[in-house]
Amino acid sequence: MHPVDTLQINFNPDQLAILNAAMAFLMFSVALDVRPSDFKKVVLFPKSVGVGLLIQYLLFPLVTLGVIFLFQPPVSMAMGMVLVSMCPSGNMTNYLTHFSKANVALSVTFNAIIILLASVITPAGFLFWSGFIPDSETLRQSFDLKFMEMALIIIELILAPLLLGMWLNHRFPAFVEKIKPWAQRLSLIIFFSILVLALLGNRENISTYLGYAFLIVLIHNGLGISLGYWIGRLTRLPELDCRTLAFESGVHNTALGLLLIFRFFNGLGGMALIAAWYGIWDLVTGMGLAYYWRRKAVQ
């Protein structure tokens, strides 16, 4: 067993409770941009949504396992990679799609569908795909992982706030327009402040093992973005839809992944390092790509 497989990033119960509340508030603020009518827009892009779901739930996990078999990272890091691959696309994808002048309507619709499915797909997908990680059985058995417990946490902290935000947006649109800007800014500040403080408390361990995470995340994220774009091209989707799927397949809600790691895996260091660094790096690559595509208009 690699030393990083025994490393733990500790949260005390008070920090974990605040982190849970911050996560719920973050998802509520995201939902303020989602309307029930957005789900009906799937009829406008049925092929693009279908291709996106295929990438999200089958191709990206398979590519993730391919990277694991090829590079053989420590088991805990491999588990972190699988968990990231099963987290829904990040709430930043709508902004990146808008900034790059790609298909915003597709991004909003796809993101809403993925978040709604997350309560089932994220725990079920992780429990299934992590079973294929070489030499992972001992480490996985050391944690009492139950599908229903993971699903209920996601419903509580992701689905319920999402539905509440959508309901408010539908019933009280003027009120939502007033609270949306500060709610979204405040949720991000609260969540990342807590996360940064917790990581700083473990900075010595993190600095020791970050090198293990850097290269693997670079490759993993690059393949996720490439998969979304090139599978879109291969299936003859419009260029703007291909660009949108690049963001949806490469940018993931690693905040959810970290919350699950702290809740169910005792802050397992290798998993947390992968999820935390992926959450930073996918914003770097996402913004770089959005800026490039913004300047390279579709002819």
Backbone bond lengths (Angstrom), bond angles and torsions (degrees), N, CA, C in turn:
res aa  C-N    CA-C-N  psi(-1)  N-CA   C-N-CA  omega(-1)  CA-C   N-CA-C  phi
1 M - - - 1.467 - - 1.529 109.48 -
2 H 1.333 115.88 131.08 1.461 120.77 179.56 1.528 109.88 -70.85
3 P 1.348 118.02 146.73 1.477 119.50 179.76 1.522 114.03 -54.61
4 V 1.344 117.71 -33.65 1.463 119.40 -178.95 1.527 111.55 -66.32
5 D 1.353 117.02 -20.65 1.458 120.77 178.77 1.521 112.40 -71.84
6 T 1.313 117.26 -15.46 1.465 121.00 179.01 1.529 112.26 -106.44
7 L 1.327 116.76 -4.11 1.460 121.22 -179.46 1.523 110.09 -73.47
8 Q 1.321 116.25 137.93 1.456 121.06 176.87 1.523 110.33 -125.43
9 I 1.331 116.23 136.98 1.460 122.61 173.52 1.515 106.42 -102.99
10 N 1.295 115.40 110.56 1.458 120.38 -166.61 1.526 113.42 -89.45
11 F 1.325 115.27 135.93 1.459 124.12 169.20 1.524 106.47 -118.92
12 N 1.319 116.73 133.56 1.461 116.86 173.01 1.531 108.83 -80.67
13 P 1.350 118.34 164.93 1.476 120.12 -175.50 1.522 114.21 -56.34
14 D 1.342 116.90 -37.32 1.461 119.27 179.52 1.528 111.35 -65.44
15 Q 1.339 115.91 -42.63 1.467 120.00 178.18 1.518 110.60 -62.49
16 L 1.348 117.22 -41.96 1.459 121.21 -178.67 1.528 111.08 -65.21
17 A 1.328 116.99 -39.41 1.467 120.19 178.58 1.527 110.82 -64.22
18 I 1.337 116.49 -42.27 1.468 120.38 178.47 1.528 110.18 -66.69
19 L 1.329 116.23 -38.70 1.464 120.26 178.17 1.519 110.92 -62.24
20 N 1.333 116.85 -41.69 1.471 120.68 177.25 1.522 111.31 -60.82
21 A 1.333 115.57 -45.51 1.470 120.12 179.75 1.525 111.03 -63.65
22 A 1.341 115.93 -39.71 1.460 119.96 179.35 1.521 110.99 -65.52
23 M 1.347 116.31 -38.47 1.463 120.72 178.46 1.524 110.39 -63.44
24 A 1.336 116.62 -44.30 1.463 120.34 179.17 1.526 110.69 -63.13
25 F 1.311 117.21 -42.03 1.461 120.85 179.77 1.526 110.86 -66.58
26 L 1.343 115.90 -36.21 1.463 120.40 177.28 1.528 110.58 -61.55
27 M 1.339 116.92 -46.28 1.461 120.21 -179.54 1.533 110.69 -67.95
28 F 1.333 117.53 -34.67 1.460 120.57 175.41 1.531 110.23 -61.24
29 S 1.325 116.46 -43.34 1.467 119.73 -178.77 1.525 110.91 -66.82
30 V 1.340 116.88 -35.80 1.468 120.42 176.25 1.524 110.37 -63.44
31 A 1.340 116.18 -40.97 1.468 121.15 -176.91 1.512 113.08 -66.05
32 L 1.320 117.71 -17.78 1.455 120.39 179.51 1.525 111.63 -66.05
33 D 1.339 116.61 -14.21 1.464 120.86 176.18 1.524 112.39 -97.53
34 V 1.337 117.39 -1.90 1.463 121.68 -174.85 1.526 109.63 -107.03
35 R 1.319 115.82 135.06 1.459 121.71 177.09 1.523 109.10 -119.57
36 P 1.331 118.13 149.97 1.469 119.57 177.11 1.522 112.83 -53.36
37 S 1.318 116.63 -32.52 1.467 120.28 -179.34 1.525 112.11 -65.31
38 D 1.353 117.25 -20.03 1.460 119.72 -179.88 1.525 111.46 -62.80
39 F 1.338 116.99 -31.08 1.460 119.91 -179.28 1.521 111.29 -70.10
40 K 1.333 116.44 -28.48 1.460 120.04 178.95 1.529 112.28 -70.17
41 K 1.339 115.51 -20.22 1.458 119.19 -178.07 1.519 113.15 -70.68
42 V 1.350 116.77 -6.67 1.457 119.63 178.59 1.534 110.35 -59.31
43 V 1.349 116.85 -26.55 1.464 119.72 179.88 1.530 110.81 -69.61
44 L 1.331 117.13 -17.88 1.461 119.99 178.25 1.520 111.84 -79.37
45 F 1.353 116.42 -27.88 1.474 120.49 -177.08 1.532 110.83 -134.46
46 P 1.323 119.19 53.53 1.472 119.27 -174.89 1.530 112.72 -61.76
47 K 1.321 116.86 -40.57 1.464 119.65 -178.98 1.523 110.83 -67.92
48 S 1.334 117.16 -43.32 1.458 120.79 -178.47 1.530 111.08 -64.92
49 V 1.337 116.67 -41.67 1.463 119.99 177.91 1.523 110.43 -65.02
50 G 1.337 117.08 -41.85 1.464 120.97 178.80 1.518 111.98 -62.02
51 V 1.328 116.22 -44.32 1.467 120.17 178.26 1.527 110.12 -63.81
52 G 1.330 116.80 -41.27 1.457 120.60 178.71 1.515 112.43 -61.34
53 L 1.330 117.42 -42.59 1.462 121.44 178.33 1.523 111.29 -65.28
54 L 1.331 116.47 -39.42 1.464 120.94 177.30 1.524 110.87 -60.78
55 I 1.331 116.25 -43.70 1.469 120.87 178.47 1.518 110.46 -65.07
56 Q 1.331 116.20 -47.26 1.466 121.83 -174.01 1.520 111.94 -62.65
57 Y 1.325 116.93 -43.81 1.458 120.44 -168.73 1.518 114.93 -103.32
58 L 1.337 118.14 -12.80 1.461 119.88 -179.96 1.526 112.75 -126.08
59 L 1.325 116.89 -56.65 1.458 119.25 -171.83 1.526 112.59 -70.28
60 F 1.334 117.72 -44.38 1.465 119.04 -178.95 1.531 111.82 -66.07
61 P 1.348 120.40 -42.57 1.469 118.76 173.77 1.531 113.03 -60.00
62 L 1.344 117.52 -38.16 1.461 120.15 177.93 1.529 111.16 -65.75
63 V 1.329 116.49 -42.30 1.470 120.14 176.43 1.522 110.19 -63.31
64 T 1.328 116.77 -38.96 1.463 121.07 177.53 1.519 110.90 -59.03
65 L 1.329 117.22 -45.82 1.463 120.24 177.71 1.529 111.12 -64.17
66 G 1.340 116.78 -35.20 1.462 120.32 176.99 1.521 111.74 -61.81
67 V 1.340 116.39 -43.58 1.472 120.95 177.66 1.529 110.21 -63.50
68 I 1.332 116.34 -39.64 1.466 120.66 179.29 1.525 110.90 -63.92
69 F 1.314 117.41 -45.74 1.463 120.90 179.55 1.525 111.34 -65.21
70 L 1.333 116.89 -35.42 1.463 120.67 -177.08 1.527 111.96 -74.73
71 F 1.334 117.49 -45.20 1.467 121.18 -173.10 1.527 113.49 -99.28
72 Q 1.334 117.51 -15.16 1.460 122.93 176.47 1.535 112.61 48.36
73 P 1.333 117.76 59.16 1.468 120.20 176.22 1.524 109.91 -69.78
74 P 1.338 118.30 166.57 1.467 119.91 173.78 1.526 110.49 -53.25
75 V 1.324 115.20 149.12 1.465 120.26 -172.81 1.528 112.08 -56.42
76 S 1.341 117.72 -42.74 1.461 119.43 -178.25 1.525 111.29 -63.45
77 M 1.333 117.57 -35.76 1.459 120.42 177.16 1.524 110.66 -68.77
78 A 1.328 116.35 -38.84 1.459 120.15 176.98 1.525 110.48 -61.99
79 M 1.320 117.23 -39.99 1.463 120.62 176.89 1.526 110.98 -64.25
80 G 1.332 116.47 -37.86 1.456 120.11 175.95 1.514 111.81 -62.97
81 M 1.332 117.40 -39.54 1.460 121.30 178.41 1.526 111.31 -62.71
82 V 1.332 116.36 -43.44 1.460 120.09 179.36 1.526 110.54 -65.28
83 L 1.332 117.00 -41.24 1.463 119.67 179.02 1.526 110.98 -63.42
84 V 1.327 117.62 -43.07 1.469 121.00 177.53 1.530 110.28 -59.26
85 S 1.326 116.56 -42.19 1.475 119.92 -177.91 1.519 112.07 -64.54
86 M 1.344 117.26 -24.21 1.456 120.19 -178.96 1.525 112.79 -98.40
87 C 1.328 118.43 -2.33 1.461 120.64 174.15 1.523 109.19 -76.45
88 P 1.328 117.60 146.22 1.465 119.37 179.33 1.519 111.34 -63.95
89 S 1.310 115.76 161.18 1.463 119.59 178.61 1.523 109.22 -59.89
90 G 1.309 115.98 147.75 1.456 121.20 -171.19 1.523 113.49 -70.64
91 N 1.322 115.05 157.21 1.458 119.44 179.84 1.528 112.29 -69.86
92 M 1.335 117.21 -8.68 1.460 120.84 177.61 1.524 112.61 -80.82
93 T 1.337 117.81 -12.31 1.467 119.28 -174.20 1.527 112.10 -63.98
94 N 1.336 116.79 -34.96 1.471 118.93 178.36 1.519 111.10 -61.90
95 Y 1.330 115.93 -42.92 1.469 120.00 179.14 1.526 110.83 -66.12
96 L 1.335 117.04 -45.22 1.462 120.57 -179.09 1.529 110.67 -62.18
97 T 1.323 115.91 -40.90 1.464 120.05 178.82 1.524 110.74 -64.38
98 H 1.325 116.25 -43.18 1.465 120.47 178.28 1.529 110.73 -63.27
99 F 1.318 117.32 -45.56 1.462 121.14 -177.56 1.525 111.30 -64.12
100 S 1.328 116.87 -36.34 1.469 120.39 -177.79 1.523 112.79 -83.77
101 K 1.348 116.33 -2.15 1.466 122.53 -179.66 1.528 112.33 64.21
102 A 1.337 115.58 36.41 1.459 120.89 175.38 1.526 108.91 -92.59
103 N 1.343 117.88 -154.47 1.463 121.75 -172.68 1.532 109.99 -90.71
104 V 1.327 117.11 92.29 1.466 122.06 -176.38 1.528 111.00 -65.38
105 A 1.328 117.66 -41.17 1.464 120.52 -178.98 1.529 110.74 -60.48
106 L 1.334 117.06 -41.23 1.465 120.77 177.24 1.522 110.25 -63.79
107 S 1.326 117.44 -42.51 1.462 121.53 -178.92 1.518 111.25 -61.61
108 V 1.339 116.90 -46.89 1.467 121.12 -179.08 1.522 110.54 -62.56
109 T 1.345 116.58 -46.14 1.459 121.24 -179.54 1.518 111.16 -63.13
110 F 1.327 116.56 -48.61 1.466 120.64 -177.63 1.526 110.78 -63.98
111 N 1.327 116.29 -43.45 1.461 120.81 -178.55 1.528 111.26 -62.69
112 A 1.323 116.56 -41.26 1.458 120.47 179.51 1.528 111.01 -64.00
113 I 1.335 117.01 -42.35 1.466 121.15 179.03 1.522 110.50 -63.40
114 I 1.318 116.76 -44.91 1.461 121.48 -177.81 1.529 110.89 -63.25
115 I 1.317 117.02 -41.88 1.463 120.06 -179.82 1.527 110.66 -65.87
116 L 1.330 117.16 -40.65 1.465 120.17 178.38 1.530 111.53 -63.44
117 L 1.320 117.32 -35.76 1.462 121.36 -179.35 1.520 113.11 -79.61
118 A 1.339 116.45 -13.73 1.467 120.19 -171.25 1.520 113.13 -61.49
119 S 1.334 117.87 -32.85 1.460 119.54 -176.81 1.523 112.20 -61.73
120 V 1.320 117.52 -25.96 1.462 121.66 177.58 1.526 111.23 -101.50
121 I 1.326 116.30 -49.04 1.451 120.75 -171.01 1.525 112.47 -69.50
122 T 1.334 118.40 -41.16 1.469 119.65 -175.93 1.529 112.02 -61.91
123 P 1.338 120.27 -53.52 1.469 117.83 178.65 1.518 113.81 -67.99
124 A 1.349 116.89 -41.52 1.464 119.59 -178.92 1.522 110.59 -65.26
125 G 1.335 116.78 -42.94 1.458 120.75 179.80 1.512 112.13 -64.92
126 F 1.339 117.31 -41.85 1.463 119.24 178.84 1.530 111.33 -64.15
127 L 1.327 116.67 -46.75 1.464 119.89 -179.33 1.527 111.03 -61.50
128 F 1.327 117.13 -34.26 1.476 120.27 179.55 1.522 111.89 -75.44
129 W 1.336 117.38 -55.87 1.454 120.72 -173.00 1.529 112.59 -70.27
130 S 1.337 117.86 -31.60 1.465 119.11 -179.44 1.522 111.88 -66.94
131 G 1.330 116.69 -19.25 1.460 120.25 176.77 1.516 113.51 -66.28
132 F 1.334 117.36 -15.85 1.462 121.40 -179.93 1.530 112.71 -94.26
133 I 1.329 117.74 -1.34 1.466 120.47 179.20 1.522 108.87 -73.11
134 P 1.320 118.06 125.27 1.477 120.12 -179.17 1.524 111.98 -58.83
135 D 1.321 116.70 136.60 1.470 124.00 174.02 1.527 113.09 60.07
136 S 1.331 116.84 27.85 1.472 119.30 -176.82 1.522 113.35 -97.44
137 E 1.328 117.34 -8.83 1.457 119.98 -171.62 1.528 112.64 -59.05
138 T 1.341 116.61 -44.61 1.466 119.78 -177.88 1.523 111.47 -62.37
139 L 1.327 116.12 -45.51 1.461 119.74 -178.98 1.515 111.25 -67.93
140 R 1.321 117.81 -40.64 1.467 120.21 -179.70 1.522 111.02 -66.00
141 Q 1.323 116.94 -36.53 1.466 120.41 -179.26 1.522 112.30 -72.58
142 S 1.327 117.11 -16.05 1.459 120.00 178.56 1.530 112.07 -75.49
143 F 1.331 115.86 -9.25 1.462 120.86 177.00 1.524 109.08 -115.84
144 D 1.309 115.57 139.68 1.459 120.86 -179.88 1.525 108.88 -88.29
145 L 1.330 115.50 85.85 1.461 120.98 -174.41 1.519 110.21 -94.71
146 K 1.312 116.17 119.65 1.462 121.29 178.34 1.526 108.70 -121.99
147 F 1.338 115.09 130.59 1.461 120.62 -177.99 1.529 111.44 -56.33
148 M 1.328 117.49 -47.80 1.459 120.53 -174.23 1.528 111.59 -64.13
149 E 1.337 117.53 -38.67 1.465 119.75 179.49 1.523 110.98 -64.64
150 M 1.340 117.20 -43.18 1.454 121.03 178.48 1.525 110.41 -65.72
151 A 1.334 116.12 -41.78 1.466 119.88 -179.47 1.526 111.35 -64.00
152 L 1.326 117.02 -41.75 1.465 120.43 -178.96 1.524 111.84 -65.57
153 I 1.333 116.39 -37.65 1.465 119.45 177.40 1.527 110.21 -63.11
154 I 1.334 116.73 -42.27 1.462 120.32 -179.80 1.526 110.74 -67.06
155 I 1.334 116.57 -38.63 1.470 119.85 176.08 1.523 110.41 -61.89
156 E 1.326 115.60 -43.75 1.465 121.34 -177.41 1.525 112.33 -66.41
157 L 1.323 116.51 -41.59 1.466 120.25 -171.67 1.528 114.21 -102.58
158 I 1.322 117.82 -13.22 1.468 121.21 -179.32 1.526 111.05 -117.88
159 L 1.327 115.96 -58.67 1.467 119.87 -171.69 1.523 112.48 -70.31
160 A 1.328 117.49 -46.94 1.472 120.11 -178.01 1.531 112.41 -61.82
161 P 1.348 119.18 -48.27 1.473 118.54 176.59 1.523 112.84 -62.46
162 L 1.364 116.18 -34.49 1.461 119.61 178.08 1.521 110.92 -62.55
163 L 1.331 116.83 -47.11 1.460 120.63 -179.06 1.530 111.25 -65.65
164 L 1.329 116.72 -37.35 1.463 120.14 177.89 1.525 110.80 -63.69
165 G 1.325 116.40 -45.70 1.461 119.89 179.10 1.515 112.17 -63.16
166 M 1.343 116.82 -40.71 1.461 120.60 177.94 1.526 110.90 -64.03
167 W 1.335 117.30 -40.32 1.465 121.00 -179.90 1.520 110.47 -63.98
168 L 1.330 116.46 -44.73 1.465 119.88 178.11 1.526 110.90 -61.88
169 N 1.328 115.50 -42.30 1.466 119.87 -179.59 1.521 111.01 -62.27
170 H 1.330 115.67 -34.58 1.466 120.42 -178.93 1.536 112.00 -76.54
171 R 1.341 116.05 -41.71 1.455 120.44 -173.94 1.529 113.56 -87.77
172 F 1.327 117.10 -34.85 1.457 120.62 -174.36 1.531 110.71 -131.36
173 P 1.330 117.87 64.34 1.466 120.82 -174.86 1.527 113.75 -60.86
174 A 1.333 118.19 -36.01 1.469 120.26 -179.82 1.525 110.66 -66.45
175 F 1.327 116.09 -42.08 1.467 120.71 178.04 1.526 110.70 -63.36
176 V 1.320 116.14 -42.24 1.473 120.81 -179.45 1.521 110.78 -62.60
177 E 1.326 116.74 -40.70 1.465 119.49 179.38 1.524 111.57 -61.35
178 K 1.325 116.87 -30.65 1.463 120.40 179.57 1.526 112.12 -75.14
179 I 1.331 117.15 -40.32 1.463 119.62 -173.79 1.526 112.99 -91.03
180 K 1.338 117.37 -18.21 1.468 120.59 -172.47 1.523 114.15 -58.21
181 P 1.342 120.19 -48.49 1.472 118.88 -176.59 1.520 113.65 -59.31
182 W 1.344 116.98 -48.35 1.464 117.82 -177.24 1.518 111.45 -74.58
183 A 1.330 117.76 -30.78 1.471 120.44 179.03 1.523 110.69 -64.15
184 Q 1.328 117.17 -43.83 1.457 120.43 -178.73 1.520 111.80 -69.04
185 R 1.315 116.72 -40.79 1.475 119.18 178.23 1.520 111.13 -66.66
186 L 1.318 116.36 -44.29 1.460 120.59 -177.52 1.519 111.61 -64.58
187 S 1.328 117.33 -40.20 1.462 120.13 -178.58 1.526 110.96 -63.25
188 L 1.323 116.82 -41.33 1.465 120.14 178.94 1.527 111.14 -67.21
189 I 1.318 116.66 -41.83 1.471 120.14 -179.88 1.528 110.58 -62.44
190 I 1.336 117.15 -46.50 1.463 121.24 -178.91 1.525 110.78 -62.00
191 F 1.340 115.91 -50.09 1.459 119.38 -174.89 1.522 111.73 -62.81
192 F 1.325 116.66 -50.51 1.464 118.64 -175.69 1.524 112.36 -73.25
193 S 1.326 118.42 -25.04 1.463 120.21 174.48 1.521 110.57 -65.02
194 I 1.326 115.92 -45.27 1.467 120.17 177.89 1.517 110.78 -63.09
195 L 1.327 115.71 -43.51 1.458 120.28 -178.80 1.526 111.30 -63.61
196 V 1.324 117.14 -45.69 1.458 121.19 -179.43 1.520 110.98 -62.80
197 L 1.333 117.29 -42.76 1.463 120.43 179.11 1.522 111.39 -61.94
198 A 1.329 116.19 -40.86 1.461 119.54 179.26 1.528 111.25 -66.69
199 L 1.337 116.85 -41.56 1.465 120.11 -179.55 1.528 111.11 -68.79
200 L 1.337 116.55 -35.49 1.460 119.37 178.01 1.526 111.18 -64.45
201 G 1.320 116.08 -32.41 1.447 119.84 177.37 1.515 113.03 -67.00
202 N 1.335 116.69 -16.45 1.466 121.44 178.93 1.528 110.62 -121.50
203 R 1.330 116.91 28.45 1.459 120.58 -170.41 1.531 113.24 -63.55
204 E 1.338 117.87 -30.87 1.469 119.10 -179.40 1.524 110.82 -65.96
205 N 1.331 116.13 -46.06 1.468 119.49 178.34 1.520 111.21 -64.78
206 I 1.329 116.48 -39.74 1.457 120.52 -178.17 1.524 110.83 -64.91
207 S 1.333 117.02 -45.14 1.462 120.22 -179.09 1.527 111.29 -64.11
208 T 1.332 116.68 -29.88 1.460 120.38 179.83 1.522 111.70 -67.91
209 Y 1.325 116.82 -38.37 1.466 120.37 -170.87 1.520 114.45 -110.54
210 L 1.331 118.49 0.49 1.458 119.61 -176.91 1.529 111.87 -61.70
211 G 1.337 116.22 -32.37 1.463 119.31 179.42 1.515 112.73 -58.06
212 Y 1.331 116.90 -33.94 1.462 120.39 178.09 1.529 110.77 -65.06
213 A 1.344 115.52 -33.70 1.460 119.75 -175.05 1.521 112.90 -83.22
214 F 1.335 118.10 -30.25 1.459 120.86 -169.54 1.526 112.34 -59.80
215 L 1.328 117.32 -54.45 1.467 120.73 -175.41 1.514 111.67 -65.98
216 I 1.329 116.65 -42.37 1.460 119.60 -175.98 1.522 111.12 -66.25
217 V 1.350 117.11 -37.06 1.469 120.61 177.66 1.524 110.07 -70.18
218 L 1.320 117.04 -39.13 1.460 121.40 177.43 1.526 110.68 -55.36
219 I 1.323 116.22 -47.47 1.471 121.39 -179.13 1.520 110.90 -70.58
220 H 1.329 116.44 -46.15 1.468 121.94 -177.49 1.524 111.17 -59.58
221 N 1.320 116.56 -48.61 1.459 121.16 -179.23 1.523 111.40 -66.85
222 G 1.325 116.69 -41.89 1.462 120.32 179.07 1.520 112.08 -60.56
223 L 1.325 116.22 -40.35 1.465 119.93 178.38 1.524 111.03 -69.05
224 G 1.343 117.37 -36.65 1.463 120.08 178.70 1.518 111.50 -62.72
225 I 1.332 116.67 -46.42 1.464 120.86 178.52 1.526 110.66 -63.62
226 S 1.333 116.60 -45.85 1.470 121.34 -178.97 1.519 111.22 -62.86
227 L 1.326 116.45 -39.22 1.460 121.04 -178.95 1.527 110.22 -60.49
228 G 1.345 116.12 -47.05 1.459 119.46 -179.27 1.518 111.98 -60.48
229 Y 1.319 116.44 -43.99 1.463 119.64 -176.41 1.531 111.99 -71.71
230 W 1.329 116.66 -49.14 1.465 119.31 -171.44 1.524 113.29 -78.19
231 I 1.325 118.29 -29.60 1.466 118.86 172.47 1.524 109.14 -67.17
232 G 1.331 116.02 -36.54 1.466 119.57 174.18 1.521 111.78 -60.37
233 R 1.313 115.80 -44.19 1.474 119.24 177.94 1.524 111.12 -64.96
234 L 1.337 115.83 -41.42 1.463 120.56 -178.46 1.525 111.27 -63.08
235 T 1.325 117.09 -34.75 1.463 121.14 179.50 1.522 112.57 -91.35
236 R 1.332 116.14 10.97 1.468 123.23 173.93 1.532 113.58 62.40
237 L 1.317 115.78 40.38 1.459 119.51 173.85 1.521 109.16 -79.76
238 P 1.335 118.09 158.28 1.471 120.45 174.71 1.525 110.85 -58.24
239 E 1.322 116.80 149.63 1.459 121.47 -177.00 1.526 112.21 -55.49
240 L 1.321 117.77 -42.64 1.462 119.99 -178.71 1.522 111.69 -66.44
241 D 1.329 117.62 -32.02 1.461 120.62 175.68 1.523 110.40 -69.70
242 C 1.325 117.55 -38.14 1.467 121.25 177.28 1.525 110.68 -61.27
243 R 1.318 116.14 -42.66 1.463 120.02 179.17 1.526 110.72 -65.22
244 T 1.328 116.15 -39.76 1.461 120.20 178.59 1.518 110.86 -62.83
245 L 1.335 117.43 -44.69 1.465 120.70 -179.30 1.524 111.87 -67.49
246 A 1.334 117.22 -26.05 1.465 119.65 174.72 1.527 110.46 -60.91
247 F 1.333 116.55 -43.52 1.463 119.96 177.16 1.529 110.96 -68.31
248 E 1.329 116.86 -43.10 1.464 120.18 -176.38 1.526 112.08 -64.90
249 S 1.316 118.07 -33.15 1.469 120.37 -178.60 1.522 112.80 -89.74
250 G 1.331 117.51 -18.31 1.459 119.65 -176.61 1.511 114.96 -102.99
251 V 1.338 117.68 -23.17 1.468 122.19 -177.98 1.525 107.96 -107.16
252 H 1.339 116.70 121.22 1.464 121.11 -174.19 1.523 111.61 -124.58
253 N 1.320 114.99 154.76 1.463 121.78 179.95 1.529 109.30 -78.45
254 T 1.317 116.10 76.48 1.460 119.84 -178.83 1.522 112.09 -72.82
255 A 1.339 117.54 -13.46 1.467 119.36 172.46 1.528 109.55 -60.89
256 L 1.328 116.29 -41.82 1.465 120.29 175.14 1.515 110.37 -63.54
257 G 1.338 116.66 -43.16 1.456 120.32 178.64 1.522 112.04 -58.54
258 L 1.337 116.58 -44.22 1.466 120.37 179.44 1.524 111.12 -64.51
259 L 1.313 116.49 -40.10 1.456 119.03 179.29 1.531 110.51 -61.61
260 L 1.329 117.47 -42.63 1.462 120.96 178.03 1.523 111.27 -65.56
261 I 1.331 116.29 -36.69 1.463 120.28 179.02 1.521 110.82 -64.53
262 F 1.329 117.03 -44.11 1.461 120.07 179.95 1.525 111.54 -70.67
263 R 1.333 115.77 -29.87 1.471 120.17 -175.35 1.533 111.81 -83.00
264 F 1.333 117.14 -41.94 1.466 120.28 -171.54 1.534 114.77 -112.41
265 F 1.343 116.97 -15.41 1.469 119.66 -176.14 1.528 112.63 -120.42
266 N 1.336 115.91 18.14 1.465 121.07 176.50 1.522 112.92 53.89
267 G 1.329 116.66 35.08 1.460 120.49 178.87 1.511 113.22 65.06
268 L 1.338 116.80 36.06 1.466 121.51 -177.43 1.528 110.34 -52.20
269 G 1.340 115.47 120.38 1.457 121.52 -167.17 1.509 115.47 -57.70
270 G 1.340 117.75 -46.76 1.459 119.87 -178.00 1.513 112.13 -63.14
271 M 1.319 117.24 -40.92 1.462 121.42 177.84 1.523 110.35 -64.76
272 A 1.336 116.03 -46.48 1.463 120.27 -176.98 1.522 111.62 -64.74
273 L 1.340 117.07 -38.89 1.460 120.14 179.33 1.523 111.22 -62.53
274 I 1.330 116.08 -44.81 1.468 120.38 179.47 1.524 110.30 -62.87
275 A 1.330 117.54 -48.41 1.466 120.98 -177.55 1.529 110.97 -64.60
276 A 1.342 116.87 -44.10 1.464 119.82 -178.01 1.521 111.36 -66.41
277 W 1.328 117.01 -44.58 1.467 119.43 -178.21 1.521 110.82 -70.67
278 Y 1.341 117.06 -37.93 1.469 119.57 176.49 1.529 109.86 -59.09
279 G 1.346 116.51 -41.20 1.454 120.34 -179.06 1.513 113.19 -63.68
280 I 1.328 116.54 -28.94 1.465 120.98 175.64 1.516 110.56 -80.98
281 W 1.328 115.50 -47.43 1.465 120.34 -172.50 1.528 112.66 -68.98
282 D 1.341 117.95 -36.53 1.469 118.00 -177.92 1.526 111.51 -68.43
283 L 1.335 117.40 -23.78 1.459 119.67 173.72 1.526 111.25 -73.93
284 V 1.334 116.32 -35.25 1.470 120.68 176.71 1.526 109.95 -64.09
285 T 1.327 116.59 -51.86 1.469 119.87 -179.42 1.526 110.88 -67.96
286 G 1.340 117.12 -37.75 1.455 120.18 -179.72 1.516 112.15 -63.67
287 M 1.328 116.87 -44.87 1.466 119.87 179.57 1.526 110.98 -68.13
288 G 1.326 116.96 -38.80 1.467 119.75 177.84 1.518 111.61 -61.74
289 L 1.335 115.70 -44.57 1.456 120.39 -179.79 1.530 110.94 -68.66
290 A 1.331 116.90 -39.72 1.466 120.27 178.53 1.523 110.75 -62.26
291 Y 1.316 116.22 -41.17 1.465 120.14 179.08 1.526 110.39 -65.06
292 Y 1.324 117.25 -41.36 1.465 121.24 179.39 1.522 111.00 -63.48
293 W 1.337 116.57 -47.65 1.454 120.21 -178.28 1.537 111.65 -69.74
294 R 1.316 117.21 -29.36 1.459 119.72 176.61 1.527 110.71 -62.34
295 R 1.324 115.74 -35.66 1.461 120.82 -179.82 1.548 111.87 -83.46
296 K 1.335 115.85 -18.72 1.460 120.44 -177.61 1.518 108.25 -109.06
297 A 1.299 116.88 80.51 1.458 122.32 -177.24 1.522 110.98 -66.91
298 V 1.334 115.30 148.20 1.461 120.54 176.62 1.520 109.47 -70.77
299 Q 1.319 116.00 129.18 1.463 120.77 -178.44 1.527 110.94 -78.57
